[in-house]
Amino acid sequence: MLERKLAKICSMNYLSKLFTGFLMYFIPIYLIDLGFDGLQMGVLVSLLAITSLFISLPVGIINDRLDIRYTILLGYISSFIFFVSIGIFKEFWVFVPLFFVGGIGFNILATSYRNYVFKDREPWHEGRKYGIFTFAEFLAFFSGAILGMFFVSLFGFSTTLIIIGIYFLILIPFLFWLEPVSVKRTKLIQYEKDFLHPNNILLSIILFLFASHWGAEMTSYGLFLKNVLNLSAISMGFYTAFAVLFLGIAALIFGNKIDHRTDFKKLFLIGLIISGFAHILMTIPHVYISFVFRAIHEVGDGIAGVSLLFWIGRKFKESRLGGDSGIFYIIMTLGMFAGSIIYGPIGFAYGYSLPLIISGVVTVICAGLFQILRRRL
């Protein structure tokens, strides 16, 4: 039963995340091509993230109480509206509400599928479960980046975005292939008590700092590949797609190691260190050297990511996992949002390598802070 349910969850999550890689790496290029400046781009990209501040906790609590499949349905509809509309309209002030709608859809999908796998529990193979889930997710990023690259080359950005929007409508009938998960109501005050535990607050600080590098990537990574490494759209697709595969593979390998009694906190620390140093070194302006360090960076993110999923899954009761995990992902979204606002203008003004270097240094500092606080977490 576990294997069959996990296969269904991972398959639907794969299909849902298929074009997330395209969104993350190619949308900044689309916005610049439309004539938007660094600040406008930073605002729009940050809108995709800031919606998590309003969505993660309510959706998590709803997932604890109601059938998760209905929130996923809402996510598909929102994603359809976003992609089709930004393929048709070109004005910044029209994009502002559309990116907010898109952010709602993407965060609903991310939160709901993550909570689905959290609640499908099997204590003897938790690490493996999270490893497979993460691998499937980033295999989707790989596939989506490749498909998006070819679609843009063949049809251009606008038509590609409309095609992706229609794709989300096609997914809706397959949603109810998933089985419902058990739900149980709990008092809302309990979520507050869980979060205000001192070790959870300390962990939140670590996660905020770590997540800030995603903001740098969302605003500067694709433009670094285009303007510093001088990659074509096709080359960028291959670069990003193959690099992200290393994240999924690392999650799969180290998820299994967690099940064999490897200390998940130690793995999280190792992941932070690898991620930070490689993030700095991937800015070397040589395509092959940059790719090697990008792949190493993804390994670090994969190790840290699967360790964090295991950690959160172990921290809280199943009946409150949706809401409690939502609080932590709100904190990480705040970090990503702060990174988008800070690093977007820096990249536009001083070059797209600098935000990646600074955010890598911040991740290394984050690793040092984690080591100091580790016994208290």
C-alpha positions in Angstrom: 0.0 0.0 0.0 2.8 2.4 0.9 4.7 1.9 -2.3 1.5 2.3 -4.5 0.5 5.4 -2.7 4.0 6.9 -2.8 4.2 6.2 -6.5 0.9 8.0 -7.1 2.0 11.0 -5.0 5.3 11.3 -6.7 3.9 10.9 -10.2 1.3 13.6 -9.7 3.8 15.9 -8.0 6.2 15.3 -11.0 3.5 16.3 -13.4 2.6 19.4 -11.3 6.2 20.6 -11.1 7.1 19.8 -14.7 7.4 23.5 -15.6 8.6 24.9 -12.3 12.2 24.8 -13.6 11.2 26.7 -16.6 9.4 29.4 -14.5 12.4 29.8 -12.1 15.1 30.1 -14.7 13.5 31.6 -17.8 10.8 34.0 -16.5 13.5 36.7 -15.5 14.8 36.6 -19.0 11.2 37.0 -20.4 10.7 40.0 -18.1 13.9 41.6 -19.2 13.1 41.0 -22.9 9.8 42.8 -22.3 11.8 45.8 -21.2 11.3 45.6 -17.4 14.1 47.0 -15.2 15.8 45.2 -12.3 13.4 46.6 -9.7 10.3 45.7 -11.6 11.7 42.2 -12.2 12.5 41.9 -8.5 9.0 42.9 -7.5 7.3 40.5 -9.9 9.5 37.5 -8.9 9.1 38.3 -5.2 5.3 38.3 -5.7 5.6 34.6 -6.6 7.2 34.0 -3.3 5.4 36.5 -1.0 2.1 34.8 -1.5 3.4 31.9 0.6 3.3 34.3 3.5 -0.5 34.2 3.2 -1.0 30.8 1.7 1.3 28.2 3.5 -0.3 28.3 6.9 -4.0 28.5 5.9 -3.5 25.8 3.3 -1.5 23.7 5.8 -4.3 24.0 8.3 -6.9 23.2 5.7 -4.8 20.1 4.7 -4.9 19.0 8.3 -8.8 19.2 8.3 -10.0 18.6 4.7 -9.3 16.5 1.6 -6.0 17.7 0.2 -7.1 17.0 -3.4 -9.4 20.0 -3.4 -6.7 22.5 -2.6 -4.6 21.0 -5.3 -7.5 21.6 -7.7 -7.5 25.3 -6.8 -3.7 25.3 -7.4 -4.2 24.0 -11.0 -6.8 26.5 -11.8 -4.7 29.4 -10.5 -1.7 28.2 -12.5 -3.7 28.0 -15.7 -4.9 31.6 -15.2 -1.3 32.8 -14.6 0.5 31.2 -17.5 -2.1 31.9 -20.1 -2.5 35.6 -19.0 1.2 36.5 -18.9 1.5 34.9 -22.4 -1.2 37.4 -23.6 -0.6 40.6 -21.7 2.7 42.5 -21.6 2.2 45.5 -19.2 3.9 45.6 -15.8 0.8 46.7 -13.9 -1.2 43.9 -15.4 1.5 41.5 -14.4 1.4 42.5 -10.7 -2.0 40.9 -9.9 -1.2 38.0 -12.3 2.0 37.1 -10.5 0.1 37.2 -7.3 -2.4 34.7 -8.7 0.4 32.6 -10.0 2.2 32.7 -6.6 -1.0 31.5 -4.9 -1.3 28.6 -7.4 2.3 27.5 -7.1 2.4 27.7 -3.3 -0.9 25.8 -3.0 0.5 23.0 -5.1 3.9 23.0 -3.3 2.3 23.0 0.2 -0.4 20.5 -0.6 1.8 17.9 -2.2 4.4 18.3 0.5 1.7 17.8 3.2 0.4 14.8 1.3 3.7 13.0 1.5 4.2 14.1 5.2 0.9 12.5 6.1 1.6 9.3 4.2 3.8 8.0 7.0 5.9 4.9 7.3 8.4 5.2 10.2 10.9 2.6 8.9 11.4 4.2 5.6 10.9 7.9 6.1 14.2 9.0 4.7 13.7 6.9 1.6 10.2 8.3 1.1 11.4 11.9 1.3 14.4 11.1 -1.0 12.1 9.6 -3.7 9.7 12.5 -3.4 12.5 15.0 -3.8 14.1 13.1 -6.6 10.8 13.0 -8.5 10.3 16.7 -8.0 13.7 17.7 -9.4 13.4 15.2 -12.2 10.4 17.3 -13.1 12.5 20.5 -13.0 15.0 18.7 -15.3 12.4 17.6 -17.8 10.5 20.9 -17.7 13.6 23.0 -18.3 14.4 20.9 -21.3 10.9 21.0 -22.7 10.5 24.7 -22.0 13.8 25.4 -23.7 12.6 23.6 -26.9 9.2 25.2 -26.8 10.7 28.7 -26.5 13.1 27.9 -29.4 10.2 26.7 -31.5 7.3 29.0 -30.5 8.7 31.9 -28.5 7.9 32.8 -24.9 4.3 33.9 -25.3 3.0 30.8 -27.0 5.0 28.6 -24.7 3.4 30.2 -21.7 -0.1 29.7 -23.1 0.7 26.0 -23.8 1.9 25.5 -20.2 -1.3 27.1 -18.9 -3.5 24.7 -20.9 -1.3 21.8 -19.6 -2.5 22.6 -16.0 -6.1 22.2 -17.1 -5.3 18.8 -18.6 -4.0 17.6 -15.2 -7.3 18.2 -13.4 -9.0 14.9 -14.3 -6.0 12.9 -13.1 -6.0 14.5 -9.7 -8.7 12.2 -8.3 -6.5 9.2 -9.0 -4.9 10.1 -5.7 -6.4 8.6 -2.6 -7.7 10.8 0.3 -5.5 11.0 3.4 -6.8 10.9 7.0 -7.6 14.2 8.6 -8.2 15.3 12.2 -9.2 18.6 13.6 -6.9 20.2 16.2 -7.0 23.5 18.2 -5.5 26.4 16.4 -3.6 27.6 19.5 -1.6 24.4 19.4 0.1 25.5 16.2 1.3 28.7 18.0 2.6 26.7 20.9 4.5 24.4 18.6 6.2 27.2 16.8 7.1 29.3 19.9 9.2 26.5 21.3 12.7 28.1 21.5 14.5 25.5 19.3 11.9 26.0 16.6 12.6 29.8 16.6 16.3 29.2 16.3 15.8 26.8 13.4 13.6 29.4 11.7 16.5 31.9 11.8 18.8 29.3 10.1 16.2 28.6 7.4 15.6 32.3 6.7 19.3 32.8 6.0 19.6 29.7 3.9 16.5 30.4 1.8 17.8 33.9 0.9 20.1 32.4 -1.7 16.9 31.3 -3.6 16.0 34.9 -4.0 19.4 35.6 -5.6 18.9 32.7 -8.0 15.4 33.7 -9.0 16.5 37.2 -10.0 20.1 36.6 -11.2 20.8 33.0 -12.1 19.2 32.9 -15.5 20.6 36.3 -16.4 24.1 35.2 -15.2 23.9 32.3 -17.6 22.8 34.6 -20.4 25.0 37.7 -19.9 28.1 36.3 -18.2 28.5 32.8 -19.6 26.8 34.0 -22.9 24.7 30.9 -23.2 21.9 30.6 -25.7 18.4 29.5 -24.6 19.1 25.9 -25.6 22.4 25.9 -23.7 20.8 27.5 -20.7 18.2 24.7 -20.7 20.8 22.0 -20.7 22.9 23.7 -18.1 20.1 24.2 -15.6 18.4 20.9 -16.3 21.4 18.7 -15.9 22.7 20.6 -12.8 19.4 20.2 -11.0 19.4 16.5 -11.5 22.3 16.3 -9.0 20.0 17.7 -6.3 17.5 15.0 -6.8 20.1 12.2 -6.9 21.7 13.6 -3.7 18.3 13.6 -2.0 17.7 10.0 -3.1 21.1 8.8 -1.9 21.1 10.6 1.4 17.5 10.0 2.2 18.4 6.3 2.3 21.4 7.1 4.5 19.1 8.7 7.0 17.2 5.4 7.3 20.5 3.7 8.1 21.0 5.9 11.2 23.1 8.7 9.7 22.6 11.8 11.8 20.2 14.0 9.8 21.4 17.2 11.6 25.0 16.5 10.6 23.9 15.9 7.0 22.0 19.2 7.1 25.2 21.0 8.2 27.2 19.3 5.4 24.6 20.3 2.9 24.8 24.0 4.0 28.6 24.1 3.7 28.7 22.5 0.2 25.8 24.7 -1.0 27.4 27.9 0.1 31.0 27.4 -1.1 29.8 26.0 -4.5 27.4 28.9 -5.0 30.3 31.3 -4.8 32.6 29.2 -7.1 30.0 28.6 -9.8 30.3 32.3 -10.8 33.7 31.5 -12.3 33.1 32.8 -15.9 34.0 29.5 -17.7 31.0 27.4 -18.7 32.4 23.9 -17.8 34.0 25.0 -14.5 30.8 27.0 -13.6 28.7 23.9 -14.3 30.8 21.6 -12.1 30.4 23.9 -9.1 26.7 24.4 -9.9 26.2 20.7 -9.8 28.1 20.5 -6.5 25.9 23.3 -5.2 22.8 21.3 -6.1 24.2 18.3 -4.2 24.5 20.5 -1.1 20.9 21.8 -1.5 19.7 18.2 -2.0 21.4 16.9 1.2 20.1 19.9 3.2 16.6 19.6 1.7 16.0 15.9 2.3 17.4 16.3 5.9 15.0 19.1 6.5 12.0 17.2 5.2 12.9 14.3 7.5 13.5 16.7 10.4 10.1 18.4 10.1 8.3 15.1 9.5 9.7 13.9 12.8 9.2 17.1 14.8 5.4 17.4 14.8 2.3 15.2 15.2 0.6 14.0 12.0 -2.6 15.8 12.9 -0.7 19.2 12.9 2.0 18.6 10.3 0.3 20.7 7.6 0.0 23.8 9.7 3.3 23.4 11.6 5.3 22.7 8.5 3.6 25.7 6.8 5.0 28.0 9.4 8.6 26.9 8.6 8.0 27.3 4.9 6.6 30.8 5.5 9.9 31.7 7.2 11.9 30.3 4.3 9.7 32.2 1.9 10.5 35.4 3.8 14.1 34.6 3.3 13.6 34.1 -0.4 11.5 37.3 -0.6 14.2 39.3 1.1 16.8 37.8 -1.2 14.7 38.7 -4.3 14.3 42.3 -3.2 18.0 42.7 -2.2 19.7 40.8 -4.9 17.5 41.9 -7.9 18.7 45.5 -7.9 22.3 44.5 -7.0 22.5 42.2 -10.1 21.0 44.8 -12.4 23.4 47.5 -11.1 26.7 45.6 -10.5 26.5 42.4 -12.6 24.7 39.1 -12.1 27.7 37.3 -10.5 27.7 39.5 -7.4 24.3 38.4 -5.9 25.3 34.7 -6.3 28.6 35.3 -4.5 27.1 37.3 -1.7 24.3 34.8 -1.1 26.8 32.0 -1.1 28.8 33.8 1.6 25.5 34.2 3.6 24.9 30.4 3.3 28.4 29.6 4.7 27.8 32.0 7.6 24.4 30.2 8.1 26.3 26.9 8.4 28.6 28.3 11.0 25.6 29.6 13.0 24.0 26.2 12.7 27.1 24.5 14.1 27.1 26.9 17.1 23.4 26.3 17.8 23.2 22.6 16.8 22.9 21.1 20.2 20.0 23.4 21.1 18.0 22.5 18.0 
